[in-house]
Amino acid sequence: MMPGLRSDQWYAGDGRDPYIHRAWMRRGLPNHAFDGRPHIAIANTASDLTPCNMHLDEVAASVKQGIWEAGGVPLNLPVVSLGETQVRPTAMLWRNMAAMAAEEMFRANPIDGVVLLGGCDKTIPALLMAAASVDLPAVVIPGGPMLTGTFRGVPMGCGTSTYALAEEVRAGAMDRAEFLRSESAMIRSKGHCNTMGTASTMGLLAEVLGTTLPGVAGTPAPDSRLLEASHETGRLAVELVHADRRPSVILSRGSFLNAIVALAAIGGSTNAVVHLLAIAGRLGVELTLDDFDRTGSGVPLLVDLLPAGRFLMDDLYRAGGLLAVLREVRDLLDPTALTVTGRPLVDYLDDAQVWDREVIRVRDEPLQPEAGIAVLRGNLAPLGAVIKPAAATPELLRHRGRAVVFESVEDLHARIDDPDLDVDADCVLVLRGCGPRGYPGMPEVSNMPLPTKLLEQGVRDMVRVCDGRMSGTAFGTVVLHVAPEAAAGGALALVRDGDMIELDVPARRLVLEVPDDELAAREPSPAAVAAYAAPTRGWERLYIDHVQQADTGVDLDFLVGSTGSAVGRESH
Ligand code: FES
């Protein structure tokens, strides 16, 4: 056998142990499968309960063909899958579990490299975290967005249109039967959500990070070109093993800074902040919350997609795709950041063209001149909090208001429409108990609904502050990812109704205007403490005991870093 392959440690030799390893794999595998060829796992998140990833078995079949053709041996490896719309209480609770399980299986099995098939929100981040910690040659195939569905002749954006139609029902402008008829029109095809939500964002950022074949991200799931690229990716996976091109070589600080530039230019989800920080943490790449502000806050928004704009992912692909967007901000990209092909990302921008300037704007005519994320600090968020100023009301970016506090999502829903709730348009809505530990799992609830009585007065936005996350499809003057969260001893647990809160985004400040000595004398909200003490066993227990705060990516403390792929012992 050719020396040097990791799988040789299992298969090479004529002793009892290699005999066993080979014999149990001979269920159709030919003799030459063990003659020194790279064995490539296809980490497959296909699941009937992850509807956005249901088509990945078809993708895997094309990858297999490419791997065989290039002289490798493909091996399907089903891994933990997370259906964002299906799992309760929130898919983010298991991102780290999915990452940990995938990491352990990559390390435990006789493989030399891995192809990562993801799509729905948490699946690509989890797979990249796993691949980074094992550091075997790895390449991603984003499953791609669905085609655009229409209802009453109008395009439907996943999530965003659902909320809009539900509001029409509330306003009496649509009856419930019509509303339910729209349900079958929303999801037109295989693929993940077609808005610029987290799945679209992370698929595109996987390419900016250098972990996909350049040009593949954003290919609609039913498009034949996805299977063509999957075949090609299978071939590339074999090449990666021969070249020993690992995630630690591809994923540099420059790659992450490029991803931050792209995140702003595409108007991507704020969830990318915690995912990018977590992936970087697995590799020991220096990346902080402040890098998002420093590198991204001045980058213009160039993509006119829902929820910030008008179009959908299918339109972005038609208009030239990610590479055409990146070409517009080429001067902001690190030219040395590599891709899995061994060439820098910027090498792939020369041929990129914009075919529809309504969908992809030129640099001089952006949708917004500054689209990145601002990082706030102050006594209410000493470790940081984030806000997307481009999604906020400009007049509210500097605001002082009286706090109206909700202890939990349930408390919010129970009281937000109470006619007796003491709230006006200048108030600051505070929601706690939604952080990594407090919920647990950090759900997407920070964009709290406004009180109906204020909506009826014409109020459309208010300052909101929360230790949770926000859906990529959401909008408003929302301060999220407050760290430390209430359940981890953050000052958010000390806020009382009537306290004054100052938000000053230009000065990057978030301040609770209560004297230090008075704050020190306050007891934290009992509800926040109770949430922390809730689970007694299982994954939730482990998660709560070890999860870190939003400012470093919400990974478990003992999963940060990389232990590589070595396993020192035989199978026993
Ligand atoms: Fe899977 Fe939106 S629910 S991507």
Boltz pocket constraint, residues with backbone or C-beta under 6 A from the ligand:
constraints:
  - pocket:
      binder: B
      contacts: [[A, 52], [A, 83], [A, 84], [A, 85], [A, 119], [A, 120], [A, 121], [A, 158], [A, 192], [A, 193], [A, 197], [A, 199]]
      max_distance: 6.0
